[in-house]
Amino acid sequence: MSGSGTPEEKTKSETGDVPSQNP
């Protein structure tokens, strides 16, 4: 995994959906 950004971005990429943490 790249992990170039925040964990939230990684979750978004993995699930393909915006995590509940983000608006």
mmCIF file of the N, C-alpha and C atoms, coordinates in Angstrom:
data_MODEL
# 
_entry.id   MODEL 
# 
loop_
_atom_site.group_PDB 
_atom_site.id 
_atom_site.type_symbol 
_atom_site.label_atom_id 
_atom_site.label_alt_id 
_atom_site.label_comp_id 
_atom_site.label_asym_id 
_atom_site.label_entity_id 
_atom_site.label_seq_id 
_atom_site.pdbx_PDB_ins_code 
_atom_site.Cartn_x 
_atom_site.Cartn_y 
_atom_site.Cartn_z 
_atom_site.occupancy 
_atom_site.B_iso_or_equiv 
_atom_site.pdbx_formal_charge 
_atom_site.auth_seq_id 
_atom_site.auth_comp_id 
_atom_site.auth_asym_id 
_atom_site.auth_atom_id 
_atom_site.pdbx_PDB_model_num 
ATOM 1  N N  . MET A 1 1  ? 0.838   -1.204 0.000  1.00 0.00 ? 1  MET A N  1 
ATOM 2  C CA . MET A 1 1  ? 0.000   0.000  0.000  1.00 0.00 ? 1  MET A CA 1 
ATOM 3  C C  . MET A 1 1  ? 0.873   1.254  0.000  1.00 0.00 ? 1  MET A C  1 
ATOM 4  N N  . SER A 1 2  ? 0.425   2.265  -0.710 1.00 0.00 ? 2  SER A N  1 
ATOM 5  C CA . SER A 1 2  ? 1.221   3.486  -0.809 1.00 0.00 ? 2  SER A CA 1 
ATOM 6  C C  . SER A 1 2  ? 1.316   4.175  0.545  1.00 0.00 ? 2  SER A C  1 
ATOM 7  N N  . GLY A 1 3  ? 0.163   4.456  1.152  1.00 0.00 ? 3  GLY A N  1 
ATOM 8  C CA . GLY A 1 3  ? 0.178   5.129  2.451  1.00 0.00 ? 3  GLY A CA 1 
ATOM 9  C C  . GLY A 1 3  ? 0.819   6.495  2.339  1.00 0.00 ? 3  GLY A C  1 
ATOM 10 N N  . SER A 1 4  ? 0.569   7.159  1.226  1.00 0.00 ? 4  SER A N  1 
ATOM 11 C CA . SER A 1 4  ? 1.211   8.458  0.995  1.00 0.00 ? 4  SER A CA 1 
ATOM 12 C C  . SER A 1 4  ? 0.453   9.568  1.722  1.00 0.00 ? 4  SER A C  1 
ATOM 13 N N  . GLY A 1 5  ? -0.816  9.295  2.049  1.00 0.00 ? 5  GLY A N  1 
ATOM 14 C CA . GLY A 1 5  ? -1.630  10.330 2.693  1.00 0.00 ? 5  GLY A CA 1 
ATOM 15 C C  . GLY A 1 5  ? -2.103  9.891  4.059  1.00 0.00 ? 5  GLY A C  1 
ATOM 16 N N  . THR A 1 6  ? -3.276  10.393 4.440  1.00 0.00 ? 6  THR A N  1 
ATOM 17 C CA . THR A 1 6  ? -3.823  10.069 5.765  1.00 0.00 ? 6  THR A CA 1 
ATOM 18 C C  . THR A 1 6  ? -4.523  8.716  5.709  1.00 0.00 ? 6  THR A C  1 
ATOM 19 N N  . PRO A 1 7  ? -4.695  8.075  6.841  1.00 0.00 ? 7  PRO A N  1 
ATOM 20 C CA . PRO A 1 7  ? -5.381  6.774  6.900  1.00 0.00 ? 7  PRO A CA 1 
ATOM 21 C C  . PRO A 1 7  ? -6.783  6.870  6.314  1.00 0.00 ? 7  PRO A C  1 
ATOM 22 N N  . GLU A 1 8  ? -7.388  8.041  6.407  1.00 0.00 ? 8  GLU A N  1 
ATOM 23 C CA . GLU A 1 8  ? -8.730  8.196  5.854  1.00 0.00 ? 8  GLU A CA 1 
ATOM 24 C C  . GLU A 1 8  ? -8.705  8.004  4.343  1.00 0.00 ? 8  GLU A C  1 
ATOM 25 N N  . GLU A 1 9  ? -7.664  8.535  3.710  1.00 0.00 ? 9  GLU A N  1 
ATOM 26 C CA . GLU A 1 9  ? -7.562  8.385  2.254  1.00 0.00 ? 9  GLU A CA 1 
ATOM 27 C C  . GLU A 1 9  ? -7.369  6.915  1.896  1.00 0.00 ? 9  GLU A C  1 
ATOM 28 N N  . LYS A 1 10 ? -6.558  6.205  2.703  1.00 0.00 ? 10 LYS A N  1 
ATOM 29 C CA . LYS A 1 10 ? -6.325  4.796  2.418  1.00 0.00 ? 10 LYS A CA 1 
ATOM 30 C C  . LYS A 1 10 ? -7.643  4.026  2.526  1.00 0.00 ? 10 LYS A C  1 
ATOM 31 N N  . THR A 1 11 ? -8.434  4.342  3.559  1.00 0.00 ? 11 THR A N  1 
ATOM 32 C CA . THR A 1 11 ? -9.707  3.649  3.731  1.00 0.00 ? 11 THR A CA 1 
ATOM 33 C C  . THR A 1 11 ? -10.609 3.933  2.551  1.00 0.00 ? 11 THR A C  1 
ATOM 34 N N  . LYS A 1 12 ? -10.592 5.187  2.074  1.00 0.00 ? 12 LYS A N  1 
ATOM 35 C CA . LYS A 1 12 ? -11.443 5.541  0.943  1.00 0.00 ? 12 LYS A CA 1 
ATOM 36 C C  . LYS A 1 12 ? -11.032 4.737  -0.286 1.00 0.00 ? 12 LYS A C  1 
ATOM 37 N N  . SER A 1 13 ? -9.727  4.545  -0.460 1.00 0.00 ? 13 SER A N  1 
ATOM 38 C CA . SER A 1 13 ? -9.245  3.825  -1.630 1.00 0.00 ? 13 SER A CA 1 
ATOM 39 C C  . SER A 1 13 ? -9.565  2.340  -1.503 1.00 0.00 ? 13 SER A C  1 
ATOM 40 N N  . GLU A 1 14 ? -9.424  1.810  -0.284 1.00 0.00 ? 14 GLU A N  1 
ATOM 41 C CA . GLU A 1 14 ? -9.652  0.385  -0.084 1.00 0.00 ? 14 GLU A CA 1 
ATOM 42 C C  . GLU A 1 14 ? -11.135 0.052  -0.274 1.00 0.00 ? 14 GLU A C  1 
ATOM 43 N N  . THR A 1 15 ? -11.999 0.810  0.394  1.00 0.00 ? 15 THR A N  1 
ATOM 44 C CA . THR A 1 15 ? -13.422 0.501  0.340  1.00 0.00 ? 15 THR A CA 1 
ATOM 45 C C  . THR A 1 15 ? -14.056 1.074  -0.920 1.00 0.00 ? 15 THR A C  1 
ATOM 46 N N  . GLY A 1 16 ? -13.461 2.128  -1.456 1.00 0.00 ? 16 GLY A N  1 
ATOM 47 C CA . GLY A 1 16 ? -14.024 2.753  -2.633 1.00 0.00 ? 16 GLY A CA 1 
ATOM 48 C C  . GLY A 1 16 ? -15.160 3.679  -2.253 1.00 0.00 ? 16 GLY A C  1 
ATOM 49 N N  . ASP A 1 17 ? -15.333 3.908  -0.952 1.00 0.00 ? 17 ASP A N  1 
ATOM 50 C CA . ASP A 1 17 ? -16.381 4.810  -0.485 1.00 0.00 ? 17 ASP A CA 1 
ATOM 51 C C  . ASP A 1 17 ? -15.798 5.749  0.553  1.00 0.00 ? 17 ASP A C  1 
ATOM 52 N N  . VAL A 1 18 ? -16.443 6.875  0.744  1.00 0.00 ? 18 VAL A N  1 
ATOM 53 C CA . VAL A 1 18 ? -15.930 7.836  1.723  1.00 0.00 ? 18 VAL A CA 1 
ATOM 54 C C  . VAL A 1 18 ? -16.230 7.333  3.136  1.00 0.00 ? 18 VAL A C  1 
ATOM 55 N N  . PRO A 1 19 ? -15.193 7.232  3.975  1.00 0.00 ? 19 PRO A N  1 
ATOM 56 C CA . PRO A 1 19 ? -15.366 6.761  5.350  1.00 0.00 ? 19 PRO A CA 1 
ATOM 57 C C  . PRO A 1 19 ? -16.267 7.682  6.155  1.00 0.00 ? 19 PRO A C  1 
ATOM 58 N N  . SER A 1 20 ? -16.844 7.155  7.230  1.00 0.00 ? 20 SER A N  1 
ATOM 59 C CA . SER A 1 20 ? -17.765 7.942  8.045  1.00 0.00 ? 20 SER A CA 1 
ATOM 60 C C  . SER A 1 20 ? -17.046 9.110  8.701  1.00 0.00 ? 20 SER A C  1 
ATOM 61 N N  . GLN A 1 21 ? -15.690 9.012  8.817  1.00 0.00 ? 21 GLN A N  1 
ATOM 62 C CA . GLN A 1 21 ? -14.924 10.085 9.442  1.00 0.00 ? 21 GLN A CA 1 
ATOM 63 C C  . GLN A 1 21 ? -14.982 11.346 8.575  1.00 0.00 ? 21 GLN A C  1 
ATOM 64 N N  . ASN A 1 22 ? -15.039 11.150 7.267  1.00 0.00 ? 22 ASN A N  1 
ATOM 65 C CA . ASN A 1 22 ? -15.069 12.305 6.372  1.00 0.00 ? 22 ASN A CA 1 
ATOM 66 C C  . ASN A 1 22 ? -16.509 12.703 6.073  1.00 0.00 ? 22 ASN A C  1 
ATOM 67 N N  . PRO A 1 23 ? -16.744 13.968 5.816  1.00 0.00 ? 23 PRO A N  1 
ATOM 68 C CA . PRO A 1 23 ? -18.090 14.474 5.506  1.00 0.00 ? 23 PRO A CA 1 
ATOM 69 C C  . PRO A 1 23 ? -18.621 13.909 4.193  1.00 0.00 ? 23 PRO A C  1 
# 
